Amino acid sequence: MFFLALAIFIISLFAYSKSKSRRILLVSLAFFLFTVKWLVKILDIFYSPGRFLSDSSENLFELGIMVSLLVALFYRKSWKKVFANEERSG
């Protein structure tokens, strides 16, 4: 899983370098967090079996991944305009 996540992270960075899309950057962030999670998990298995990475710490990585993917899914270039319109009407 670590190598697959790392490979997808590298591919997503290449995609971002070509397109400069913020959505792809957010997806890259999700795969970066996924890669780091598995790296920490592997280090936990070999160096301190099960004592370093608790379930709650692993859940924080997964929360970051899900938030990054959710924001990438609903990201719009016109968010600045939307928030500006809300301030005028409020």
VENJO-V589043 format. One record per pair of residues at least 12 apart in sequence whose ideal C-beta (glycine too) atoms are under 7 Angstrom apart, sorted by the first residue. I is the first residue (numbers start at 0). J is the second residue. D is the distance in Angstrom with one decimal. If there is no record, write none. Layout:
i;j;d
I;J;D
I;J;D
This chain:
i;j;d
0;37;5.2
1;34;6.7
1;37;3.9
1;38;6.1
1;41;6.0
4;30;5.9
4;33;4.5
4;34;4.3
4;37;5.6
5;34;5.0
7;30;5.0
8;27;6.4
8;30;4.0
8;31;5.4
8;34;5.1
11;23;6.2
11;26;5.5
11;27;4.1
11;30;5.5
12;27;5.6
15;27;5.5
21;74;6.0
22;71;4.8
22;74;5.3
25;67;5.2
25;70;5.6
25;71;3.6
25;74;6.6
26;68;6.9
26;71;5.1
28;67;4.7
29;64;4.8
29;67;4.0
29;68;5.0
32;60;5.7
32;63;4.8
32;64;4.9
32;67;6.8
33;64;5.6
36;57;6.7
36;60;3.9
39;52;5.4
40;52;5.7
